[in-house]
Structure formats: C-alpha cells, structure tokens
Amino acid sequence: MPFPLADLLKAAGEPTRLRILNLLRGGPICVCELQAVLQIPQPTVSRHLAALRHAGLVRDDRDGTRVVYSLAAPDTPRLQAFHSLLITACSTEEELLPDLARWKQLKRRRAQPTAAS
C-alpha cells in the first residue's frame, strides 16, 4: 500500500533527512559513513533513516555487520516523480554541496592505500 503523499513529503522535508536523501542519490551508504559526512551522532542518523524507511523512501540491506541504506527503487509513479524531484532540486541546492564534498573526500581517503607499518 502506498504511503500518503503528505507523509512522504513530510519525511523528506526535514533538513537532515533531505541531506541524507541527497547523499543517497549517489548510491548506497552505511550509517557510519553518513555520520562522518553529516557530522552528527549515530543515533540521530539512525532516527532519521528510520523515518525515511517508514515513509518508503529508503531501503536497508545487511552487508555483514553493517546496514547499508539506499534510495527505494523508483518502481511506482510517485517514487519516479520523487526521484526526479531529488535529482533536479538537490543538484542546484547550495546548502547540500558541502555534504557532497565531504563524501567525495571521505571516499578518496578510504580508497588510498595505507603505508606499511
């Protein structure tokens, strides 16, 4: 059963949740990575992810001991429209750019080989 549109928009309209959705546009991310990029405590990240999951906007998958979050598949007209809105609106939102820069920097650091001890 689809979630009421008002619930979907209410969940997405909270600023931290919008920041999370913007990051998830780039692909799956675990809670620890979201915490590092958003610079907020893990319980806060988890609470916002739970609200987004409850609204049907994100999905969670286990990867070993980690839970990885991604955008819900755009398999309904409502979610297709929502994904289009995210792509269009978030890509031009100045307030969301620092998160993307921190995420890219974090990925680069993790991809670099570490020096032998």
N, C-alpha and C positions, 0 to 999 in steps of 0.2 A: 504494500500500500504506500503510495507516495506521501511524502511529508507535506503539510500545508506550506504554501509559498511563504506566508508570513514567518513561519518557524525557520525556514531555510534562510531567508534574508536576515532575520534577527540573529541567527547563529553566525552568519558571515559578516554582519555589520559591526561586530565588536572589533576594535582596532587590533588587538593582539591576534585574534583569530584571522583577520584579514592578512596580517603579516605572515601567519603560518600558511594560509592558502596560497599566498604569493610564492613562498618558498617551495611549496609542494608542486607548483606548476612546472618546476624543473626536474621533477622525479621524486622517487621515494626518499625519505629521510627518517632517521631514528630520533627518539626523544632526546638522547644526549646531544646530538648534532643541533637539533632545534634549540635546546637550552643554550648551547655555546653561541650560536648565531644571534639569537634574540636577547641574550644576556639577561635571562630571567630564571628563577628557580624551577627545578624539575617538577615539583607538584603543580605549579602554575601552568606549565606547558601541558602536563597531563590533563589537568582540568579543562583547558581549552580544547584539547584534542578530543576529549570525551564529548563535549558539547557539539563539536563538528561531526563526530561519528554518529551521535544521536540524531542529528539533522540529516544524515545521509550524504554528507559532503566529502567525507574521507573514509578510507578503509584502513584496517590494520592487518599486518601479516607478521607472523613469527619468523625470525631469522636467527636460529639458535636460541640464545638467551635474550636477544634484543627484539623489540617490537618496532617494525618499520611501517611508517604511515605514508599513504599516497592519496591523491585525489580519487574520489569514487569515479568509476568508469562512466563516461557520458552516454549511458545506454537508454536514456529517456529524453524526450524533447526538452523537458525542464532542465535536466543536467547538461544537455548540449548547450542550451541558452546560457546557463550559468557559467560553463567553461568559456564560452565566447566572451561573456562579460568580464571574467577574470583576465583573460588574455588582453583584451582591449584596455580595460581600466587600469589594471595593475602595471602594465608596461609603461604607462605615462605618469604614474603617481610618484612624485619626487620623494615623499616620505618613506617609500618602500625600497628605494635604491640602496641605502646603507646596508640593509639586511642582505641584499643580493651580493654586495661587495664583500661582506664578512663571510658569506657562504662560499664564494669563489676562493677567497683567501684560505679558508679552512680546508677546502678540498685540495688546494695546491700544496699546503703544508703536509697533509696526510699522504699525498702522492710522492713526496720527496723521499728518497732513500735516507735512512738514518746512518750516521757514521758508526763504524765498528768501535766497540769499547776496548 
